[in-house]
């Protein structure tokens, strides 16, 4: 049975919809009523609508309609091609269709840049903290022969200040477009530098307890007041983190990753840790050192006032542990540049707490209250 033929409607003129000037004049004279403008018919709306009208009369015409209508978009990354083509074309991985879905455009890169307001704020904060740390280091070197600097183990103070300084500078590795070398060293450098800093704080806490007990007559702890015991503590505690970082780099090193699935229409440029377990193990080791340091400092917080560094260490470790405990859930719940910003903020806030709570009281005594920085104040 042959398909029925449909008479194609003739194209309409503009006068079929709107009256002419002559018709309007006749309507004014009362000779002929003026009909209102009619709506556009199916033929005037184009070929698709005409075929749609024909489809209502005969179901066999549905195949002709599907051949001419644009196909549905299969996925957000598909590009709508010509209306006469049934299949969509997928854009390359580094491109994305425009709003009209008729052209592929470059996907913007998503990372924590220096031009971003958040990146600018973190960069300025890191620069300020680095300058303050250098200034405190200069004060301690200049007044290294004063009783206050000597009583708090100046060698450990130098190690702690240097590690804090590099910790603040480490923040610049997280801001800007990541690279292969940047991704390789930034997490491992973060772990090692922080382990050195916490080891130095732990050494200072133990030094406070040893120094107090060494003042007792006949105490054998005077032999432990030298720099050898503090250097041994720093080396041994930092060695554990160094082994973790070296094993991490050998077995599953971090690498640069371009993520096109997490954020629609963007490419997230990020550093993949390589081994998430190694990253967590590295941070957990620092956390264990910080908790142990907090316990030692808390137990020695009630020593005489001239040994009140234990109180400052207790508060600094309390803030340090609080920051990194809240860091983990926040870090795991964020993506893209927000995840990087969370880690940079944790680095700056924890380092800043150690710098301010341990060294600022000493700097105030050295610069503003020098009469307390005398030998009679310290045994």
Buried (B, 14 or more C-beta within 10 A) or exposed (E): EEEEEEEEEEEEEEEEEEBEEEBEEBBEEEEBEEEEEEEEBBBBEEEEBBBBBBBEEEEEBEEEBEEEBBBEEEEEBBBBBEEEEEEBEBBEEEBBBEEEBEEBEEBEEBBBBEEBEBBEEBBEBBBEBBEBBEEBBEBBEEBEEBBBBEBBBBBBBBBBBBBBBBBBBBBBBBBBEBEEEBBBBBBBBBBBBBBBBBBBBBBBBBBBBBBBBBEEEEEEBBEBBEEEBBBEBBEEBBEBBBEBBEBBBEEBBBEBBEBBEEBEEBBBBBBBBBBEEBBBBBBEBBBEBBBBBBEBBBEBBEBEEBBBBBBBBBBBBBBBBEBBEEBBEBBEEBBBBEBBBBBBBBBBBBBBBBBBBBBEBBBEBBEEEEEBBEEEBBE
